[in-house]
């Protein structure tokens, strides 16, 4: 295992975040609370993270000059999404930048085919998968998988984009052409009973696991997470054992998420790994002693890992935009929603909404998962997203 000690950074040191979305925003909030300065790099002005950081560099993610400047202005760098040119990160690492997780780790995880191959090689159960180079191969694999599969881009996919369930041969050629710029893989369609995930944090002192979270998706978008997951202690222990084996294989520092399928035979299959805080871990801000975002800030500044203990059962719902409220928007009903005890609102500062676009989330705590879930559902029902009409 990697035992290189992370350099301790005292406040007010400066951290750099590549990516200015909501994950970056929540990391900035924790970093500022710890007395750190933050510089965000994102091509969109006034990004959610850039709004509250000390400074935002407005530059494309593949701008090597900007990445080098970010490295010069900061003591350590992390990232809030995977779709970054690993070769460019490698260049600034070679020139002295400290990045957690490393460019090497990102290179393994961001390519789903490479990720799955690595997992299979160490004995981790994953859905059957195949690299696709042409239409003839795709047709052959489609038939081999009983004419039902998930076609995925090897890179670039997120929130259901770059992933499509196919059960009709007529869809093969069109989808292959649509996905081909990012590399294509075909995957066995798993008829799962549950989708769960686990967040783990790793530094030079060891590994801390968060509770297993149960997740509900729609069209590849996370709708709702609740914790503890409705699984047995034996199942949770099996998941932790798999996660520990993956953590040892990754052998790097940071906050990671592993998504799993549990099928009707109680088999546990790894779906994907994310090398960063994850939507299914948002509950940890109020639900755990140490949130996933504070944990990452601790790790990259050389501080001890915080406790991952769950304070109370909790439920998280994403606040998603709709087609009816596309564009600039207002949110009403906050007064009613905020009258609910131990129910917490997070809005991301995104200037525009759209169909299934994440513009915030709600977390509710309760004496049971059912109570927390009911409270969060009620809170969500009270919020209305309205299109902002021009004067």
Secondary structure, DSSP 8 states (H G I E B T S, - for coil): ----------TT-EEEEE--SHHHHHHHHHHHHTT-EEEEEESSTT-TTTTTSSEEEE--TT-HHHHHHHHHH-SEEEESSS-S-HHHHHHHHHTT--BSS-HHHHHHHHSHHHHHHHHHHTT--B--EEEE-SHHHHHHHHHHTTT-EEEEESSS-BTTBTEEEE--GGGHHHHHHHHGGG-EEEEE---EEEEEEEEEEEETTEEEE---EEEEEETTEEEEEEES-SS-HHHHHHHHHHHHHHHHHH---EEEEEEEEEETT--EEEEEEESS--GGGTTHHHHBSS-HHHHHHHHHTT-------BSSEEEEEEEE--GGG-EEEEEE-HHHHTTSTTEEEEE---SEE-TT-EEEEEEEEESSHHHHHHHHHHHHHH-EEEE----
